């Protein structure tokens, strides 16, 4: 018996429209809207965020797919025709984030926008987008954990539709998609509330807080999953990368705090179109 929710929402002219795609697009629209509004509050133009998204989205999708293919090369080297078959799954969020960060760096330099402030504008919205996106994994019956019991899932006070959809391949599974979605949502709320406080975060610290929060949670949740990409020596790729990012972000946070000349991230409009 497999999970009960059909990954296909409906059909248009015989083409199946997946719930995953609907949820991801919804997240992208919300992220773009929120980042645009916040950007305008701190002095960006509306088109600055929209133009960035037009570049970042396709490149991030390519990065997410490339990342996945690299770490599953033993399969794709034998099935090269499947490399572009993203409808069958296989997008790694870390690959998309890395590609998006590279685009953001060059985009802000080209537009003469302060890179750190642009990151501060975008980071919380991205975290919310990730919280929403994990529900796409739920609809696809993926990103789940080890075998558990129905009784355990009931103890989490989960609604029936989640419990039923966690019955996969003949057993109930840990809803790791939900753990990460909730973790990201809580992080989004905390960072948004703290970002609203005047003279709390210095420039770049909103983005670094995002990296610290996300990588910390992802490290432990990844260890519960059964579909992890593996690196050398049996290490989980996302666990390794999460640990590196967590330590690096804390070090950068501490090092930059020593610089008393850093401005605070304030939501009063100012001139942030200055290259760093």
DRENRORO-637964 format. One line per 3 residues: number of its first residue (from 1); their letters; for each residue x, y, z of N, C-alpha, C. Coordinates in steps of 0.05 Angstrom, whole numbers, padded with zeros to 5 digits. Layout:
! DRENRORO-637964
NUM = a = X/Y/Z/X/Y/Z/X/Y/Z  ...
***
This chain:
! DRENRORO-637964
1 = xxx = 00017/-00024/00000/00000/00000/00000/00017/00025/00000  00012/00044/-00018/00027/00068/-00019/00011/00091/-00007  00024/00114/-00005/00011/00138/00006/-00013/00145/-00011
4 = xxx = -00033/00158/00002/-00059/00161/-00010/-00062/00186/-00028  -00046/00206/-00024/-00049/00231/-00039/-00035/00227/-00067  -00050/00234/-00087/-00040/00232/-00115/-00022/00256/-00120
7 = xxx = 00003/00252/-00128/00021/00274/-00134/00011/00292/-00156  -00006/00282/-00174/-00017/00297/-00196/-00042/00311/-00187  -00042/00338/-00189/-00066/00354/-00180/-00088/00352/-00200
10 = xxx = -00082/00356/-00226/-00102/00354/-00247/-00087/00352/-00274  -00102/00350/-00295/-00091/00348/-00322/-00101/00370/-00340  -00083/00380/-00356/-00091/00400/-00377/-00081/00390/-00404
13 = xxx = -00100/00385/-00421/-00094/00373/-00448/-00077/00348/-00446  -00084/00332/-00426/-00070/00307/-00422/-00043/00309/-00408  -00035/00333/-00400/-00010/00337/-00386/-00016/00339/-00356
16 = xxx = -00003/00323/-00340/-00007/00323/-00312/00007/00347/-00298  -00009/00362/-00283/00002/00384/-00267/00006/00374/-00239  00031/00374/-00230/00038/00363/-00204/00034/00382/-00181
19 = xxx = 00026/00371/-00159/00023/00387/-00135/00050/00400/-00127  00072/00385/-00132/00098/00396/-00126/00103/00422/-00141  00096/00423/-00166/00101/00447/-00182/00083/00470/-00172
22 = xxx = 00058/00464/-00165/00040/00484/-00156/00050/00496/-00130  00059/00479/-00112/00069/00489/-00086/00095/00505/-00089  00113/00496/-00106/00138/00510/-00110/00133/00538/-00123
25 = xxx = 00115/00539/-00143/00109/00564/-00155/00096/00583/-00135  00078/00573/-00119/00066/00589/-00098/00087/00601/-00079  00106/00584/-00071/00128/00594/-00054/00144/00615/-00068
28 = xxx = 00150/00612/-00093/00166/00631/-00108/00152/00658/-00110  00126/00657/-00116/00110/00682/-00117/00110/00697/-00091  00106/00682/-00069/00105/00694/-00042/00132/00705/-00035
31 = xxx = 00154/00690/-00040/00181/00699/-00034/00187/00725/-00050  00180/00726/-00075/00185/00749/-00092/00170/00774/-00081  00145/00769/-00074/00129/00792/-00064/00140/00803/-00038
34 = xxx = 00147/00785/-00019/00157/00794/00007/00184/00808/00004  00202/00796/-00012/00228/00808/-00016/00226/00835/-00029  00208/00838/-00048/00204/00863/-00062/00194/00885/-00043
37 = xxx = 00175/00878/-00026/00165/00897/-00006/00186/00906/00014  00201/00886/00023/00223/00893/00042/00245/00909/00029  00251/00902/00004/00272/00916/-00010/00264/00946/-00014
40 = xxx = 00239/00951/-00020/00230/00979/-00024/00231/00994/00003  00227/00980/00025/00229/00993/00051/00257/01003/00058  00277/00988/00047/00305/00996/00054/00318/01011/00031
43 = xxx = 00303/01018/00010/00314/01035/-00010/00319/01023/-00038  00312/00997/-00041/00315/00985/-00067/00291/00993/-00085  00295/00991/-00111/00273/00995/-00130/00258/00968/-00133
46 = xxx = 00233/00970/-00140/00217/00946/-00143/00229/00926/-00163  00239/00937/-00185/00250/00920/-00206/00276/00906/-00198  00290/00916/-00177/00315/00904/-00169/00311/00875/-00161
49 = xxx = 00290/00870/-00146/00285/00842/-00137/00273/00826/-00159  00255/00837/-00174/00242/00822/-00196/00262/00815/-00217  00280/00833/-00225/00300/00827/-00245/00319/00805/-00235
52 = xxx = 00326/00806/-00209/00343/00786/-00197/00329/00758/-00199  00304/00757/-00193/00289/00732/-00194/00289/00720/-00222  00287/00737/-00242/00286/00727/-00269/00313/00714/-00277
55 = xxx = 00334/00723/-00266/00360/00710/-00270/00364/00686/-00252  00357/00690/-00226/00364/00670/-00206/00348/00644/-00209  00322/00647/-00215/00305/00623/-00216/00315/00601/-00235
58 = xxx = 00318/00608/-00261/00327/00586/-00279/00355/00575/-00272  00373/00593/-00264/00400/00584/-00257/00400/00567/-00231  00382/00574/-00212/00380/00559/-00188/00369/00531/-00193
61 = xxx = 00350/00529/-00212/00340/00503/-00219/00362/00486/-00232  00378/00498/-00249/00400/00484/-00261/00420/00475/-00240  00426/00493/-00221/00444/00487/-00199/00434/00464/-00182
64 = xxx = 00408/00465/-00176/00396/00444/-00159/00397/00417/-00173  00392/00417/-00199/00394/00392/-00215/00422/00382/-00217  00441/00400/-00224/00469/00393/-00227/00480/00381/-00201
67 = xxx = 00474/00393/-00179/00483/00384/-00153/00473/00355/-00148  00448/00350/-00154/00436/00323/-00150/00449/00303/-00169  00453/00310/-00194/00464/00292/-00214/00493/00285/-00206
70 = xxx = 00509/00304/-00197/00537/00300/-00190/00538/00278/-00168  00521/00280/-00148/00523/00261/-00126/00507/00235/-00131  00494/00234/-00153/00482/00209/-00162/00493/00200/-00189
73 = xxx = 00518/00207/-00193/00531/00202/-00219/00532/00172/-00226  00534/00155/-00206/00535/00126/-00212/00510/00117/-00227  00487/00130/-00222/00463/00124/-00236/00461/00139/-00263
76 = xxx = 00466/00165/-00263/00463/00181/-00287/00484/00175/-00308  00507/00166/-00300/00527/00158/-00320/00518/00134/-00336  00500/00118/-00324/00489/00095/-00338/00463/00102/-00352
79 = xxx = 00451/00124/-00344/00425/00132/-00356/00426/00162/-00363  00443/00170/-00381/00446/00198/-00388/00421/00212/-00398  00403/00196/-00409/00378/00208/-00419/00360/00218/-00397
82 = xxx = 00366/00210/-00372/00350/00218/-00349/00361/00244/-00336  00383/00254/-00345/00395/00277/-00332/00377/00301/-00333  00363/00305/-00355/00345/00328/-00359/00316/00322/-00350
85 = xxx = 00311/00298/-00341/00284/00290/-00335/00276/00298/-00306  00274/00324/-00302/00269/00334/-00275/00240/00329/-00266  00223/00322/-00285/00195/00315/-00277/00195/00289/-00260
88 = xxx = 00216/00274/-00262/00218/00249/-00247/00231/00254/-00219  00235/00280/-00213/00248/00286/-00187/00278/00290/-00189  00290/00299/-00167/00319/00302/-00167/00328/00330/-00167
91 = xxx = 00318/00347/-00149/00328/00375/-00146/00337/00378/-00117  00362/00386/-00114/00374/00388/-00087/00374/00418/-00079  00362/00424/-00056/00359/00452/-00048/00386/00466/-00044
94 = xxx = 00405/00451/-00034/00431/00464/-00030/00444/00473/-00056  00440/00456/-00077/00451/00464/-00103/00437/00489/-00113  00411/00491/-00109/00397/00515/-00117/00406/00540/-00102
97 = xxx = 00410/00537/-00075/00419/00559/-00059/00447/00569/-00067  00464/00550/-00072/00492/00558/-00080/00491/00573/-00107  00476/00562/-00126/00474/00575/-00152/00461/00603/-00149
100 = xxx = 00440/00605/-00133/00427/00630/-00128/00445/00651/-00115  00462/00642/-00096/00481/00660/-00083/00501/00671/-00102  00511/00654/-00120/00530/00663/-00140/00517/00684/-00158
103 = xxx = 00493/00679/-00167/00479/00698/-00184/00475/00724/-00169  00467/00722/-00143/00463/00747/-00127/00488/00763/-00125  00511/00750/-00121/00536/00766/-00118/00542/00782/-00143
106 = xxx = 00541/00769/-00167/00547/00783/-00191/00525/00803/-00199  00500/00796/-00192/00478/00815/-00198/00481/00841/-00182  00486/00838/-00156/00489/00862/-00140/00513/00879/-00148
109 = xxx = 00535/00866/-00155/00558/00881/-00164/00552/00896/-00190  00538/00884/-00208/00531/00896/-00233/00511/00920/-00229  00494/00917/-00209/00474/00938/-00204/00483/00958/-00184
112 = xxx = 00507/00955/-00173/00518/00973/-00153/00500/00973/-00128  00491/00950/-00120/00475/00946/-00096/00492/00933/-00075  00489/00941/-00050/00504/00929/-00028/00496/00899/-00026
115 = xxx = 00515/00881/-00030/00509/00853/-00030/00498/00843/-00004  00510/00851/00018/00501/00841/00044/00472/00850/00050  00466/00875/00043/00439/00884/00049/00418/00870/00031
118 = xxx = 00426/00864/00006/00408/00849/-00011/00403/00821/00000  00424/00809/00011/00421/00783/00024/00403/00785/00048  00406/00807/00064/00388/00810/00087/00359/00813/00079
121 = xxx = 00354/00826/00057/00327/00829/00047/00316/00802/00038  00332/00786/00025/00322/00761/00013/00320/00738/00032  00339/00736/00051/00342/00711/00066/00317/00702/00081
124 = xxx = 00303/00719/00096/00280/00708/00110/00258/00698/00091  00254/00712/00069/00234/00703/00049/00242/00676/00038  00268/00671/00033/00277/00645/00023/00271/00624/00044
127 = xxx = 00275/00629/00069/00269/00610/00090/00239/00602/00090  00222/00622/00087/00193/00617/00085/00187/00600/00060  00200/00607/00038/00197/00591/00013/00205/00562/00017
130 = xxx = 00226/00557/00032/00235/00530/00037/00214/00515/00055  00203/00530/00074/00182/00517/00091/00158/00508/00074  00150/00525/00055/00128/00519/00037/00136/00496/00018
133 = xxx = 00160/00497/00007/00169/00478/-00012/00170/00450/-00002  00175/00446/00024/00176/00419/00035/00149/00404/00033  00127/00419/00030/00101/00407/00026/00099/00395/-00002
136 = xxx = 00115/00404/-00020/00117/00392/-00046/00129/00364/-00044  00149/00361/-00026/00160/00334/-00020/00138/00316/-00008  00121/00327/00009/00099/00312/00021/00081/00301/-00001
139 = xxx = 00074/00318/-00020/00056/00309/-00042/00069/00289/-00059  00096/00290/-00062/00111/00271/-00079/00118/00245/-00064  00111/00244/-00038/00118/00221/-00022/00148/00217/-00020
142 = xxx = 00163/00238/-00015/00192/00237/-00014/00202/00253/00010  00228/00253/00014/00241/00267/00037/00229/00257/00063  00224/00231/00066/00214/00219/00090/00236/00205/00105
145 = xxx = 00230/00197/00130/00250/00185/00147/00246/00155/00150  00258/00145/00172/00258/00117/00177/00229/00107/00184  00227/00081/00185/00201/00069/00193/00194/00075/00221
148 = xxx = 00169/00082/00226/00159/00088/00253/00132/00074/00255  00116/00081/00275/00090/00069/00280/00068/00090/00277  00045/00081/00271/00022/00099/00270/00016/00112/00297
151 = xxx = 00021/00097/00318/00017/00107/00345/00035/00131/00350  00060/00129/00341/00079/00151/00345/00070/00176/00330  00060/00173/00306/00050/00196/00290/00026/00208/00303
154 = xxx = 00009/00192/00315/-00014/00203/00330/-00005/00219/00354  00017/00210/00367/00027/00225/00390/00037/00253/00382  00043/00257/00356/00051/00283/00347/00027/00301/00341
157 = xxx = 00004/00290/00345/-00022/00305/00341/-00024/00315/00312  -00016/00297/00294/-00018/00304/00265/-00045/00298/00254  -00055/00314/00236/-00081/00308/00223/-00079/00282/00207
160 = xxx = -00102/00270/00202/-00103/00244/00190/-00091/00244/00162  -00094/00266/00147/-00084/00265/00119/-00054/00264/00119  -00040/00274/00139/-00011/00271/00140/-00003/00243/00148
163 = xxx = -00017/00233/00169/-00011/00206/00178/-00015/00185/00155  -00037/00188/00142/-00043/00169/00120/-00023/00171/00097  -00014/00195/00092/00005/00199/00070/00033/00191/00077
166 = xxx = 00038/00186/00103/00064/00176/00112/00065/00145/00112  00044/00132/00102/00045/00103/00098/00056/00098/00070  00082/00092/00069/00096/00091/00044/00111/00064/00042
169 = xxx = 00108/00050/00020/00122/00025/00016/00117/00005/00039  00092/00004/00048/00085/-00016/00067/00090/-00010/00096  00098/00015/00103/00103/00022/00130/00099/00052/00135
172 = xxx = 00094/00059/00160/00092/00088/00167/00120/00099/00170  00124/00124/00161/00150/00136/00160/00151/00162/00177  00175/00168/00186/00179/00194/00200/00174/00217/00180
175 = xxx = 00157/00237/00187/00152/00259/00169/00173/00280/00170  00197/00273/00161/00219/00292/00162/00215/00317/00146  00198/00315/00125/00191/00339/00110/00177/00359/00128
178 = xxx = 00160/00349/00146/00146/00366/00164/00164/00378/00185  00183/00362/00195/00202/00373/00215/00217/00397/00204  00226/00394/00179/00241/00415/00167/00224/00439/00160
181 = xxx = 00199/00434/00151/00181/00456/00145/00175/00472/00170  00170/00459/00192/00164/00473/00217/00189/00488/00227  00212/00475/00225/00237/00488/00234/00241/00514/00218
184 = xxx = 00237/00512/00191/00241/00536/00175/00221/00557/00181  00196/00550/00186/00175/00569/00192/00181/00584/00218  00189/00569/00238/00196/00581/00264/00220/00600/00260
187 = xxx = 00240/00592/00245/00263/00609/00240/00255/00634/00225  00238/00632/00206/00228/00655/00191/00215/00675/00210  00197/00665/00228/00183/00683/00246/00203/00697/00265
190 = xxx = 00222/00682/00276/00242/00694/00294/00258/00715/00281  00269/00708/00257/00286/00727/00243/00271/00752/00234  00246/00749/00225/00230/00772/00217/00225/00790/00241
193 = xxx = 00218/00779/00264/00213/00795/00288/00238/00810/00296  00261/00796/00296/00286/00809/00304/00294/00830/00283  00289/00825/00258/00297/00844/00237/00281/00870/00239
196 = xxx = 00257/00869/00251/00241/00892/00254/00251/00910/00276  00268/00899/00294/00279/00915/00317/00301/00933/00306  00298/00958/00312/00318/00978/00303/00345/00973/00317
199 = xxx = 00366/00974/00302/00393/00972/00312/00398/00945/00327  00386/00924/00317/00391/00897/00329/00411/00882/00312  00405/00878/00286/00423/00865/00268/00441/00886/00254
202 = xxx = 00467/00879/00252/00484/00895/00234/00481/00884/00206  00491/00900/00188/00489/00893/00159/00501/00865/00154  00485/00848/00142/00494/00821/00135/00487/00800/00156
205 = xxx = 00478/00808/00179/00473/00789/00201/00446/00775/00198  00427/00788/00184/00402/00774/00179/00408/00749/00161  00423/00753/00141/00430/00731/00123/00447/00710/00137
208 = xxx = 00466/00718/00153/00482/00699/00168/00465/00683/00189  00445/00697/00201/00427/00683/00219/00411/00662/00205  00403/00668/00181/00389/00649/00164/00406/00624/00160
211 = xxx = 00431/00628/00152/00449/00605/00147/00453/00589/00172  00457/00602/00195/00461/00588/00220/00436/00572/00228  00413/00584/00226/00388/00571/00234/00382/00547/00215
214 = xxx = 00383/00552/00189/00376/00531/00170/00396/00507/00171  00421/00513/00171/00441/00492/00170/00441/00475/00196  00436/00488/00219/00434/00473/00244/00411/00453/00243
217 = xxx = 00388/00462/00236/00365/00444/00234/00368/00423/00213  00378/00431/00190/00381/00412/00168/00401/00389/00175  00422/00396/00190/00441/00376/00198/00428/00352/00212
220 = xxx = 00411/00358/00231/00399/00337/00247/00376/00323/00232  00360/00339/00218/00338/00327/00203/00348/00309/00180  00370/00318/00167/00381/00301/00146/00389/00274/00156
223 = xxx = 00399/00273/00181/00407/00247/00192/00384/00228/00196  00359/00238/00195/00336/00221/00198/00325/00211/00172  00334/00223/00150/00322/00216/00124/00334/00190/00112
226 = xxx = 00319/00179/00094/00328/00154/00081/00336/00158/00052  00334/00182/00042/00340/00187/00014/00363/00206/00010  00381/00208/00029/00403/00227/00029/00423/00222/00006
229 = xxx = 00433/00243/-00006/00455/00241/-00024/00480/00235/-00008  00496/00216/-00017/00519/00207/-00002/00545/00216/-00015  00565/00223/00002/00591/00230/-00008/00611/00207/-00002
232 = xxx = 00636/00213/-00002/00657/00193/00004/00654/00184/00033  00662/00159/00037/00663/00148/00064/00636/00145/00076  00614/00145/00061/00588/00141/00072/00576/00166/00086
235 = xxx = 00589/00189/00082/00579/00213/00094/00555/00224/00078  00536/00235/00092/00514/00248/00079/00523/00276/00070  00518/00282/00045/00528/00307/00033/00516/00331/00048
238 = xxx = 00490/00330/00053/00477/00354/00065/00485/00357/00094  00491/00335/00108/00501/00338/00136/00528/00351/00136  00546/00342/00118/00573/00354/00116/00572/00383/00109
241 = xxx = 00556/00390/00089/00554/00418/00080/00541/00435/00102  00521/00424/00115/00508/00439/00137/00527/00446/00159  00544/00426/00167/00563/00431/00188/00583/00453/00180
244 = xxx = 00592/00451/00155/00612/00471/00145/00599/00499/00145  00575/00501/00135/00561/00527/00133/00555/00538/00161  00547/00521/00179/00541/00530/00207/00566/00542/00220
247 = xxx = 00588/00528/00218/00613/00538/00231/00622/00564/00217  00621/00563/00190/00631/00586/00175/00614/00611/00180  00588/00608/00182/00570/00631/00187/00575/00643/00215
250 = xxx = 00579/00626/00235/00585/00636/00262/00611/00651/00262  00632/00640/00249/00658/00653/00248/00656/00680/00234  00642/00681/00212/00639/00706/00197/00623/00726/00213
253 = xxx = 00602/00717/00226/00586/00734/00244/00603/00747/00265  00618/00730/00279/00636/00740/00300/00657/00759/00290  00669/00752/00267/00691/00769/00256/00680/00796/00248
256 = xxx = 00657/00796/00235/00645/00821/00225/00636/00838/00249  00627/00826/00271/00618/00841/00294/00641/00857/00307  00665/00847/00303/00688/00861/00313/00693/00888/00299
259 = xxx = 00681/00891/00275/00684/00915/00260/00662/00935/00268  00670/00955/00284/00651/00974/00295/00640/00993/00273  00652/00992/00250/00643/01010/00228/00620/01000/00212
262 = xxx = 00612/00975/00217/00590/00963/00202/00564/00977/00209  00548/00985/00189/00522/00998/00195/00502/00977/00205  00481/00986/00218/00460/00968/00226/00440/00964/00203
265 = xxx = 00427/00941/00203/00405/00937/00184/00380/00951/00194  00373/00973/00182/00349/00987/00190/00330/00989/00167  00305/00990/00173/00284/00990/00152/00277/01018/00143
268 = xxx = 00292/01038/00153/00288/01065/00143/00301/01067/00115  00287/01079/00096/00298/01080/00070/00325/01095/00070  00343/01084/00055/00369/01097/00053/00381/01090/00027
271 = xxx = 00405/01100/00022/00419/01095/-00003/00436/01069/00000  00425/01047/-00008/00441/01022/-00006/00453/01014/-00033  00450/01031/-00053/00461/01025/-00079/00490/01034/-00080
274 = xxx = 00506/01020/-00063/00534/01026/-00062/00549/00999/-00062  00566/00995/-00081/00581/00970/-00082/00600/00968/-00059  00604/00943/-00050/00623/00939/-00028/00647/00924/-00038
***
